[in-house]
Amino acid sequence: MEERIREALREVMDPEIGINIVDLGLVYNLDVRDNAVHIQLTMTTQACPLHEYIAESARAAVRRAVPEVGEVDVEMVWDPPWNPAMMSAEAKRQMGWNS
């Protein structure tokens, strides 16, 4: 189930960057217990105005992909602070960076 949830989160795009939140390294933790999912996310900066949009998009994506999940809790965390090194090689390639 965890892999299905992670794949669902790949559908959630950062609208400013155009890369999904998994490859951006914004998903810090994913905990599945019984019928509940707890996701810890961060943003590229605490000043990002899209944190609620991203959180709600993550909840909706998980509910669509894994309908048997009951509760989907998304927690925004800021430690450790996000940095570009957390991006996947694919995300760096999409940004035109050498990984």
DSSP file (Angstrom, degrees, kcal/mol; ACC not computed):
  #  RESIDUE AA STRUCTURE BP1 BP2  ACC     N-H-->O    O-->H-N    N-H-->O    O-->H-N    TCO  KAPPA ALPHA  PHI   PSI    X-CA   Y-CA   Z-CA
    1    1 A M     >        0   0    0      0, 0.0     4,-2.2     0, 0.0     5,-0.2   0.000 360.0 360.0 360.0 -36.0    0.0    0.0    0.0
    2    2 A E  H  >  +     0   0    0      1,-0.2     4,-2.6     2,-0.2     5,-0.2   0.898 360.0  50.2 -59.5 -40.1    2.9    2.4    0.8
    3    3 A E  H  > S+     0   0    0      1,-0.2     4,-2.4     2,-0.2    -1,-0.2   0.887 108.7  52.1 -67.1 -37.3    4.1    2.1   -2.8
    4    4 A R  H  > S+     0   0    0      2,-0.2     4,-2.0     1,-0.2    -1,-0.2   0.889 111.2  47.9 -63.4 -38.5    0.6    2.9   -4.2
    5    5 A I  H  X S+     0   0    0     -4,-2.2     4,-2.2     2,-0.2    -2,-0.2   0.920 110.4  50.6 -67.9 -43.8    0.5    6.0   -1.9
    6    6 A R  H  X S+     0   0    0     -4,-2.6     4,-1.0     1,-0.2    -2,-0.2   0.907 110.7  49.8 -61.4 -41.3    3.9    7.1   -3.0
    7    7 A E  H  < S+     0   0    0     -4,-2.4     3,-0.4     1,-0.2     4,-0.4   0.887 108.6  53.0 -64.4 -38.3    2.9    6.7   -6.7
    8    8 A A  H >< S+     0   0    0     -4,-2.0     3,-1.6     1,-0.2     4,-0.3   0.897 105.0  54.8 -62.3 -39.4   -0.3    8.7   -6.0
    9    9 A L  H >< S+     0   0    0     -4,-2.2     3,-1.4     1,-0.3    12,-0.6   0.748  94.2  69.1 -67.8 -22.2    1.8   11.5   -4.5
   10   10 A R  T 3< S+     0   0    0     -4,-1.0    -1,-0.3    -3,-0.4    -2,-0.2   0.687  90.9  62.9 -67.0 -16.7    3.8   11.6   -7.8
   11   11 A E  T <  S+     0   0    0     -3,-1.6     2,-0.8    -4,-0.4    -1,-0.3   0.632  82.6  92.0 -80.1 -14.1    0.7   13.0   -9.4
   12   12 A V    <   -     0   0    0     -3,-1.4     9,-2.4    -4,-0.3     2,-0.3  -0.731  65.7-163.6 -87.6 113.8    0.9   16.1   -7.1
   13   13 A M  B     -A   20   0A   0     -2,-0.8     7,-0.2     7,-0.3    -2,-0.1  -0.735  25.9-123.2 -99.4 143.5    2.8   18.8   -9.0
   14   14 A D    >>  -     0   0    0      5,-2.5     4,-3.8    -2,-0.3     3,-0.6  -0.779  27.2-149.8 -75.9 113.6    4.4   21.8   -7.5
   15   15 A P  T 34 S+     0   0    0      0, 0.0    -1,-0.2     0, 0.0     5,-0.0   0.749  91.3  51.1 -65.7 -22.7    2.6   24.4   -9.8
   16   16 A E  T 34 S+     0   0    0      1,-0.1    -2,-0.0     3,-0.1    -3,-0.0   0.824 124.4  26.0 -80.3 -31.3    5.4   26.8   -9.7
   17   17 A I  T <4 S-     0   0    0     -3,-0.6    -1,-0.1     2,-0.2     3,-0.1   0.739  93.3-135.0-104.8 -29.5    8.1   24.3  -10.7
   18   18 A G     <  +     0   0    0     -4,-3.8     2,-0.4     1,-0.3    -5,-0.0   0.722  65.9 114.1  80.9  21.9    6.1   21.7  -12.6
   19   19 A I  S    S-     0   0    0     -5,-0.5    -5,-2.5    76,-0.0    -1,-0.3  -0.947  72.1-101.7-124.6 145.9    7.7   18.7  -10.9
   20   20 A N  B  >  -A   13   0A   0     -2,-0.4     4,-1.8    -7,-0.2    -7,-0.3  -0.249  28.1-117.4 -69.6 156.7    6.0   16.3   -8.6
   21   21 A I  T  4>S+     0   0    0     -9,-2.4     5,-2.4   -12,-0.6     6,-0.7   0.735 110.7  56.1 -69.0 -24.1    6.4   16.5   -4.9
   22   22 A V  T >45S+     0   0    0    -13,-0.4     3,-1.3   -10,-0.3     5,-0.2   0.962 111.1  42.0 -70.9 -51.5    8.1   13.1   -4.5
   23   23 A D  T 345S+     0   0    0      1,-0.3    65,-3.0     2,-0.1    68,-0.2   0.792 109.6  59.3 -67.4 -26.7   10.9   13.9   -7.0
   24   24 A L  T 3<5S-     0   0    0     -4,-1.8    -1,-0.3    63,-0.2    -2,-0.2   0.679 113.9-119.9 -71.9 -15.3   11.3   17.4   -5.6
   25   25 A G  T < 5S+     0   0    0     -3,-1.3    -3,-0.2    -4,-0.4    -2,-0.1   0.727  75.3 129.3  83.8  22.4   12.1   15.7   -2.2
   26   26 A L      < +     0   0    0     -5,-2.4    16,-1.9    -6,-0.2     2,-0.9   0.635  48.2  84.2 -86.1 -14.1    9.2   17.4   -0.5
   27   27 A V  E     +B   41   0B   0     -6,-0.7    14,-0.2    -5,-0.2     3,-0.1  -0.804  51.3 170.6 -91.1 108.8    7.8   14.1    1.0
   28   28 A Y  E     +     0   0B   0     12,-2.5     2,-0.3    -2,-0.9    -1,-0.2   0.843  61.8   5.7 -88.1 -36.7    9.8   13.5    4.2
   29   29 A N  E     -B   40   0B   0     11,-1.5    11,-2.7     2,-0.0     2,-0.4  -0.998  51.1-166.8-152.7 145.8    7.9   10.6    5.7
   30   30 A L  E     -B   39   0B   0     -2,-0.3     2,-0.5     9,-0.2     9,-0.2  -0.971  12.7-178.1-135.7 117.0    5.0    8.3    4.9
   31   31 A D  E     -B   38   0B   0      7,-2.8     7,-2.8    -2,-0.4     2,-0.5  -0.970   4.6-171.1-123.8 120.4    3.5    6.2    7.7
   32   32 A V  E     +B   37   0B   0     -2,-0.5     2,-0.4     5,-0.2     5,-0.2  -0.949  11.7 167.7-113.8 121.5    0.7    3.7    7.0
   33   33 A R  E >   -B   36   0B   0      3,-2.5     3,-3.1    -2,-0.5     2,-0.2  -0.990  60.4 -48.8-136.9 127.1   -1.0    2.1    9.9
   34   34 A D  T 3  S-     0   0    0     -2,-0.4    -2,-0.0     1,-0.3     0, 0.0  -0.306 123.7 -20.3  51.0-113.2   -4.2    0.1    9.8
   35   35 A N  T 3  S+     0   0    0     -2,-0.2    35,-2.7    34,-0.1    36,-1.0   0.115 120.9  88.5-111.7  18.7   -6.5    2.3    7.8
   36   36 A A  E <   -Bc  33  71B   0     -3,-3.1    -3,-2.5    34,-0.2     2,-0.4  -0.914  54.2-158.7-125.5 147.2   -4.7    5.7    8.3
   37   37 A V  E     -Bc  32  72B   0     34,-2.6    36,-3.2    -2,-0.4     2,-0.5  -0.985   2.6-167.3-123.9 131.6   -1.9    7.4    6.4
   38   38 A H  E     -Bc  31  73B   0     -7,-2.8    -7,-2.8    -2,-0.4     2,-0.5  -0.984   9.9-172.5-119.1 122.8    0.3   10.1    7.9
   39   39 A I  E     -Bc  30  74B   0     34,-3.1    36,-3.1    -2,-0.5     2,-0.6  -0.958  12.3-155.4-118.9 128.9    2.4   12.1    5.4
   40   40 A Q  E     +Bc  29  75B   0    -11,-2.7   -12,-2.5    -2,-0.5   -11,-1.5  -0.924  23.8 174.5-103.0 121.4    5.0   14.6    6.4
   41   41 A L  E     -Bc  27  76B   0     34,-2.7    36,-3.1    -2,-0.6     2,-0.3  -0.818  13.5-168.0-119.9 159.5    5.6   17.2    3.7
   42   42 A T        -     0   0    0    -16,-1.9     2,-0.3    -2,-0.3    36,-0.1  -0.849  16.3-129.3-132.9 175.5    7.7   20.3    3.4
   43   43 A M        -     0   0    0     34,-0.3    39,-0.5    -2,-0.3     3,-0.1  -0.795  31.2-107.2-118.8 166.1    7.9   23.1    0.9
   44   44 A T  S    S+     0   0    0     -2,-0.3     2,-0.3     1,-0.2    -1,-0.0   0.774 107.3   8.5 -65.7 -23.3   10.9   24.6   -0.8
   45   45 A T  S >  S-     0   0    0      1,-0.1     3,-1.7    36,-0.0    -1,-0.2  -0.982  71.0-124.3-152.7 148.7   10.6   27.6    1.5
   46   46 A Q  T 3  S+     0   0    0     -2,-0.3     5,-0.1     1,-0.3    -1,-0.1   0.752 111.4  62.2 -64.3 -22.7    8.4   28.4    4.5
   47   47 A A  T 3  S+     0   0    0      3,-0.0    -1,-0.3    -4,-0.0    -3,-0.0   0.481  72.5 125.7 -81.7  -1.9    7.2   31.5    2.7
   48   48 A C    X   -     0   0    0     -3,-1.7     3,-0.8     1,-0.2    -5,-0.0  -0.397  51.3-155.3 -60.7 124.1    5.6   29.3   -0.1
   49   49 A P  T 3  S+     0   0    0      0, 0.0     3,-0.3     0, 0.0     4,-0.2   0.503  82.8  70.0 -79.6  -1.9    2.0   30.4   -0.3
   50   50 A L  T 3>  +     0   0    0      1,-0.2     4,-2.9     2,-0.1     5,-0.3   0.282  59.5 108.7-100.1  11.0    0.9   27.0   -1.8
   51   51 A H  H <> S+     0   0    0     -3,-0.8     4,-2.4     1,-0.2    -1,-0.2   0.889  83.1  44.6 -60.6 -40.3    1.4   24.8    1.3
   52   52 A E  H  > S+     0   0    0     -3,-0.3     4,-2.6     2,-0.2    -1,-0.2   0.892 113.4  51.3 -70.6 -37.4   -2.4   24.3    1.8
   53   53 A Y  H  > S+     0   0    0     -4,-0.2     4,-2.4     2,-0.2    -2,-0.2   0.934 112.7  45.5 -61.3 -46.6   -3.0   23.7   -1.9
   54   54 A I  H  X S+     0   0    0     -4,-2.9     4,-2.3     2,-0.2    -2,-0.2   0.918 113.0  50.6 -63.8 -44.4   -0.2   21.1   -2.0
   55   55 A A  H  X S+     0   0    0     -4,-2.4     4,-2.3    -5,-0.3    -2,-0.2   0.928 113.0  45.0 -61.1 -46.1   -1.4   19.4    1.3
   56   56 A E  H  X S+     0   0    0     -4,-2.6     4,-2.5     1,-0.2    -1,-0.2   0.885 111.8  52.7 -67.3 -37.5   -5.0   19.2    0.0
   57   57 A S  H  X S+     0   0    0     -4,-2.4     4,-2.3    -5,-0.2    -1,-0.2   0.887 109.3  50.3 -63.2 -38.6   -3.8   17.9   -3.4
   58   58 A A  H  X S+     0   0    0     -4,-2.3     4,-2.2     2,-0.2    -2,-0.2   0.932 110.7  48.5 -65.1 -46.3   -1.8   15.2   -1.6
   59   59 A R  H  X S+     0   0    0     -4,-2.3     4,-2.3     1,-0.2    -2,-0.2   0.936 113.6  47.1 -58.5 -47.0   -4.8   14.1    0.4
   60   60 A A  H  X S+     0   0    0     -4,-2.5     4,-2.2     1,-0.2    -1,-0.2   0.893 110.4  52.1 -64.3 -41.1   -7.0   14.0   -2.7
   61   61 A A  H  X S+     0   0    0     -4,-2.3     4,-2.3     2,-0.2     5,-0.2   0.907 111.2  47.2 -63.4 -42.1   -4.5   12.0   -4.7
   62   62 A V  H  X S+     0   0    0     -4,-2.2     4,-2.7     1,-0.2    -2,-0.2   0.926 111.5  50.5 -66.2 -44.0   -4.1    9.4   -2.0
   63   63 A R  H  < S+     0   0    0     -4,-2.3    -2,-0.2    -5,-0.2    -1,-0.2   0.879 112.7  47.1 -62.7 -37.4   -7.9    9.1   -1.6
   64   64 A R  H  < S+     0   0    0     -4,-2.2    -1,-0.2    -5,-0.2    -2,-0.2   0.929 118.9  38.9 -67.6 -45.5   -8.4    8.6   -5.3
   65   65 A A  H  < S+     0   0    0     -4,-2.3    -2,-0.2     1,-0.3    -1,-0.2   0.806 128.7  29.5 -78.4 -30.8   -5.6    6.0   -5.7
   66   66 A V    ><  +     0   0    0     -4,-2.7     3,-2.1    -5,-0.2    -1,-0.3  -0.656  66.2 171.6-131.4  74.5   -6.2    4.1   -2.5
   67   67 A P  T 3  S+     0   0    0      0, 0.0    -1,-0.1     0, 0.0    -2,-0.1   0.711  72.4  68.9 -63.1 -19.9   -9.9    4.4   -1.7
   68   68 A E  T 3  S+     0   0    0      2,-0.0     2,-0.3     0, 0.0    -5,-0.1   0.616  76.9 102.2 -74.4  -9.9   -9.7    1.8    1.1
   69   69 A V    <   -     0   0    0     -3,-2.1   -33,-0.2    -7,-0.2     3,-0.1  -0.556  54.2-167.9 -73.2 135.3   -7.7    4.3    3.2
   70   70 A G        +     0   0    0    -35,-2.7     2,-0.4    -2,-0.3   -34,-0.2   0.927  65.0  26.7 -85.0 -79.0   -9.7    6.0    5.8
   71   71 A E  E     -c   36   0B   0    -36,-1.0   -34,-2.6     2,-0.0     2,-0.5  -0.711  58.7-170.1 -93.5 135.7   -7.9    8.9    7.3
   72   72 A V  E     -c   37   0B   0     -2,-0.4     2,-0.5   -36,-0.2   -34,-0.2  -0.946   9.9-173.4-124.7 108.3   -5.2   10.9    5.3
   73   73 A D  E     -c   38   0B   0    -36,-3.2   -34,-3.1    -2,-0.5     2,-0.5  -0.888   5.1-166.2-106.3 126.8   -3.3   13.3    7.6
   74   74 A V  E     -c   39   0B   0     -2,-0.5     2,-0.5   -36,-0.2   -34,-0.2  -0.961   4.7-170.4-115.1 123.7   -0.8   15.7    6.0
   75   75 A E  E     -c   40   0B   0    -36,-3.1   -34,-2.7    -2,-0.5     2,-0.5  -0.951  16.0-140.4-114.8 127.9    1.6   17.5    8.3
   76   76 A M  E     -c   41   0B   0     -2,-0.5     2,-0.3   -36,-0.2   -34,-0.2  -0.760  26.3-177.6 -85.4 129.1    3.8   20.3    7.1
   77   77 A V        -     0   0    0    -36,-3.1   -34,-0.3    -2,-0.5   -49,-0.0  -0.909  23.6-167.3-126.6 155.3    7.3   20.1    8.7
   78   78 A W        +     0   0    0     -2,-0.3   -32,-0.1     1,-0.1   -36,-0.1   0.325  49.0 116.6-124.4   4.5   10.2   22.5    8.3
   79   79 A D  S    S+     0   0    0      1,-0.2    -1,-0.1     2,-0.1     3,-0.0  -0.981  76.0  28.3-128.7 120.9   13.1   20.4    9.8
   80   80 A P  S    S-     0   0    0      0, 0.0    -1,-0.2     0, 0.0     3,-0.1   0.509 102.9-123.4 -78.1 153.3   15.3   19.6    8.1
   81   81 A P        -     0   0    0      0, 0.0    -2,-0.1     0, 0.0    -3,-0.1  -0.356  31.4-107.1 -60.1 139.9   15.0   22.6    5.8
   82   82 A W        +     0   0    0    -39,-0.5   -57,-0.1    -4,-0.0   -56,-0.1  -0.369  42.8 175.6 -66.1 146.2   14.5   21.5    2.2
   83   83 A N    >   -     0   0    0    -58,-0.1     3,-2.4    -3,-0.1     4,-0.2  -0.973  45.0-102.8-146.8 160.2   17.4   22.0   -0.2
   84   84 A P  G >  S+     0   0    0      0, 0.0     3,-1.7     0, 0.0     8,-0.1   0.708 112.5  72.9 -58.8 -21.6   18.0   21.1   -3.9
   85   85 A A  G 3  S+     0   0    0      1,-0.3   -60,-0.1   -60,-0.0    -3,-0.0   0.708  87.1  66.3 -64.7 -17.6   20.2   18.1   -2.9
   86   86 A M  G <  S+     0   0    0     -3,-2.4    -1,-0.3   -62,-0.1     2,-0.1   0.575  80.5 103.1 -79.9  -9.6   16.9   16.4   -1.8
   87   87 A M  S <  S-     0   0    0     -3,-1.7   -63,-0.2    -4,-0.2   -64,-0.1  -0.418  77.3-113.0 -73.6 148.1   15.7   16.3   -5.4
   88   88 A S     >  -     0   0    0    -65,-3.0     4,-2.3     1,-0.1     5,-0.2  -0.290  28.7-107.2 -71.4 165.0   15.8   13.1   -7.4
   89   89 A A  H  > S+     0   0    0      1,-0.2     4,-2.2     2,-0.2     5,-0.1   0.871 122.3  55.2 -60.5 -36.6   18.1   12.7  -10.4
   90   90 A E  H  > S+     0   0    0      2,-0.2     4,-2.4     1,-0.2    -1,-0.2   0.910 107.2  48.6 -63.9 -42.6   15.0   12.9  -12.6
   91   91 A A  H  > S+     0   0    0    -68,-0.2     4,-1.7     2,-0.2    -2,-0.2   0.915 111.3  49.8 -64.1 -42.5   13.9   16.2  -11.0
   92   92 A K  H  <>S+     0   0    0     -4,-2.3     5,-3.2     1,-0.2     4,-0.4   0.890 110.3  50.9 -63.1 -38.2   17.4   17.6  -11.5
   93   93 A R  H ><5S+     0   0    0     -4,-2.2     3,-1.3     1,-0.2    -2,-0.2   0.916 108.1  52.0 -64.1 -42.7   17.3   16.5  -15.1
   94   94 A Q  H 3<5S+     0   0    0     -4,-2.4    -1,-0.2     1,-0.3    -2,-0.2   0.822 108.6  51.4 -62.8 -30.6   13.9   18.1  -15.6
   95   95 A M  T 3<5S-     0   0    0     -4,-1.7    -1,-0.3    -5,-0.2    -2,-0.2   0.552 120.3-112.2 -81.7  -7.4   15.4   21.3  -14.2
   96   96 A G  T < 5S+     0   0    0     -3,-1.3     2,-0.3    -4,-0.4    -3,-0.2   0.682  73.4 135.0  84.3  18.1   18.3   21.1  -16.6
   97   97 A W      < -     0   0    0     -5,-3.2     2,-0.4    -6,-0.2    -1,-0.3  -0.737  60.0-118.0 -98.5 147.8   20.8   20.4  -13.9
   98   98 A N              0   0    0     -2,-0.3    -5,-0.0     1,-0.1    -1,-0.0  -0.701 360.0 360.0 -78.0 133.8   23.5   17.7  -14.0
   99   99 A S              0   0    0     -2,-0.4    -1,-0.1   -10,-0.1    -9,-0.0   0.462 360.0 360.0 -98.4 360.0   22.9   15.3  -11.2
